[in-house]
Amino acid sequence: MLSNKDIRVLEFENSWWHYPEPKDRAIREYVGMSSTRYYQALRRLVEDETAADLYPLVVRRLCRMKRERQEALARRIDTTVG
C-alpha cells in the first residue's frame, strides 16, 4: 500500500516539467519535502510493485535511468582499471 506522500511523489515525477520553477524548488513547494527525501523516496518506489502497477510508465522510466547510470559507471570503472 502506498502512502499519500508516495502517491504525491509519483504524480509529481510524472509531470514535474509542467511546473514553472526549477525542479528542486517545485519539489519543496508542491510535494512538501526536501530534494534529498524526494529522491530517496523515488529510489525506494522503483522497487515497489504497487508503485509499478499504479504508475508503470514512471517506474519503468526510473528503472531505465537507474540501469543507464549503473552501466555508465561500470564503463568508467572498466576504463580506469583496464
Stockholm file with secondary structure:
# STOCKHOLM 1.0

chainA/1-82         MLSNKDIRVLEFENSWWHYPEPKDRAIREYVGMSSTRYYQALRRLVEDETAADLYPLVVRRLCRMKRERQEALARRIDTTVG
#=GR chainA/1-82 SS CCCHHHHHHHHHHHHGGGSSSCHHHHIIIIICSCHHHHHHHHHHHHTCHHHHHHSHHHHHHHHHHHHHHHHHHHHHHHHHHC
#=GC SS_cons        CCCHHHHHHHHHHHHGGGSSSCHHHHIIIIICSCHHHHHHHHHHHHTCHHHHHHSHHHHHHHHHHHHHHHHHHHHHHHHHHC
//
